[in-house]
Amino acid sequence: MNNLIKLLSVVFILFFWNSCNNDIEFQINDTPLLFSKDTVYLDTIFTNIGSSTYNLKVYNNSNKNILIPEIKLSNGNDSFFRLNVDGIYNQNDDEGKRFENIELLANDSLYIFIETTININEISSDQNSFLYEDKIEFLNLNGAQDVNLISLVKDAIFIYPGRYENEEQYIYETLEIDFDGDGINEQTEIRGRYLDENELIFTNEKPYVVYGYAAVGNGQELIIEKGSRIHFHDNSGLIIASGGSIKANGEFSQNQGLENEIIFEGDRLEPFFENIPGQWGTIWLLDGSIDNEFSFCTIKNASVGIYTTGGANYDSFKLDLYNVQIYNSSNFGILSLSSSIEAENLVINKSGQSSFAGTYGGRYKLNHCTISNFWNSGIRQFPSILFSNFFIDSDNNEYVNELFDVDVSNSIIYGNQNIEFLVENLSDVDLDFKLINTLIKFDDVNNFFENDPKYDFSNDQYYENLFDNLLPGFINPVQNDLRIDQNSEVIGLGSLEYAIQTPYDILNINRTANSDLGAYQHVIIED
């Protein structure tokens, strides 16, 4: 009865209004509206993080100018959804929940934009994810029509810096870091904080969402358990300070859900953001950090996947990578400055600069790796893999590192440019590098490097059984599928000597019987 009284009141008001309007006459809608969809699915979001904006198109296919008496959310002011109807957000102080007297011309349409921010604790206190539903109701003379709204909200553990208010502005906590190794922390403008002792184990019970940089201090070890999901907001990441370490050790997953793998990515869960580069900062291993390990991990959509500085020596490797994939980095997949890395079954693809850059010397040992770069979001200036023995600072001062030790075996270095492998040096320091049983893409069409002895591929000081410009047969490199098919020209080219050092490929397939190059054994793709 109350709805009927409300509708009659609206009819009376509209009748009076129309009688005074001599320009365009609108009639209260008495025919069904049409909609672009009957259900609007807002993709998965984290609790208390706003969604993207989704839209619904509403059509008036009649020959009458109509007035929609009311558009509202079924849950009213308690709804977690917000609407913008044809450019109107706040009508009658309803803040996106209810709208009255919406005009729609004959054979015309309007847009409704939908957003949500959901606090899962106000829905359920005992579930890590929850399907939240509501409806948009459209009132007309013959009743109402509705369109469903559905969103999946996930609970998470949030890590963020402290803040305080000063003169109506928020001031955020920033990190103090010992960059030069003198034992004294310098104040920075990097927003973030050091993890507390009770935060040094990331579990797989809930995803983690990091705002700013979460730092691991001297004497601390961050352990990330298998199956963990680590999400970073814009300009966020991890910093492992001098004396600290990170152990991110997942395990092989039996299904496509990657239940045991550790994944580092941005905090936008909508499909549109799935492969967008540069959504967050980096995992930064500072000079003096030690015993850093990543296994069965995927790092995607960062500015720099892993940035490591210092730690170049012959005693141990600062960073160990095993079965790690790095994709869609807006700058570098791995950027190393005078550091040391040992990698097996490492796959890198689609980086705005180099996929792997070992600069200012260092020590690098790569076995059965696939270092490729099929960047397609702009022009890049650097090859897939780049090594150098020098560093030039902002004042053009040149520094040369005498430690330069590179070993690459049973690997693939490839991409969508002519030259995907470079070694650069300053001074007369001998370069100690060797590529063995490895495919490189090096098509020097302009003969720019023809007199450079570093690219004399018959020189056994640097190269042994090198394969240049063969076709690796990647299944879909633009989609980061670097598996090789049955037509690959690198099948069986691996050396058993190096295959037995990494006996299983990244998909847990034994490669010791007949080793292919790269991180993957070939698969059969049927037409």
Secondary structure as UniProt FT lines:
FT   HELIX           2..20
FT   STRAND          27..28
FT   STRAND          34..35
FT   STRAND          39..46
FT   TURN            47..48
FT   STRAND          54..60
FT   STRAND          66..73
FT   TURN            74..75
FT   HELIX           76..78
FT   STRAND          81..85
FT   TURN            86..87
FT   TURN            92..93
FT   TURN            95..96
FT   STRAND          98..104
FT   TURN            106..107
FT   STRAND          108..116
FT   HELIX           120..122
FT   STRAND          129..140
FT   TURN            141..142
FT   STRAND          143..154
FT   STRAND          157..159
FT   STRAND          163..166
FT   TURN            167..168
FT   STRAND          169..172
FT   STRAND          174..177
FT   STRAND          186..194
FT   HELIX           197..199
FT   STRAND          201..202
FT   STRAND          208..210
FT   STRAND          213..216
FT   TURN            218..219
FT   STRAND          221..224
FT   TURN            226..227
FT   STRAND          229..232
FT   TURN            234..235
FT   STRAND          237..240
FT   TURN            242..243
FT   STRAND          245..249
FT   TURN            256..257
FT   TURN            259..260
FT   STRAND          262..266
FT   HELIX           271..273
FT   TURN            274..275
FT   TURN            277..278
FT   STRAND          280..285
FT   TURN            287..288
FT   STRAND          292..300
FT   STRAND          302..309
FT   STRAND          319..329
FT   STRAND          332..351
FT   STRAND          356..367
FT   STRAND          370..373
FT   STRAND          385..388
FT   STRAND          390..392
FT   TURN            394..395
FT   STRAND          398..400
FT   STRAND          404..409
FT   STRAND          412..415
FT   STRAND          421..424
FT   STRAND          432..436
FT   STRAND          439..440
FT   TURN            445..446
FT   TURN            448..451
FT   HELIX           453..455
FT   TURN            457..458
FT   TURN            460..462
FT   STRAND          463..464
FT   STRAND          467..468
FT   STRAND          474..476
FT   HELIX           477..479
FT   STRAND          481..484
FT   TURN            486..487
FT   TURN            489..492
FT   HELIX           496..499
FT   TURN            500..501
FT   TURN            506..507
//
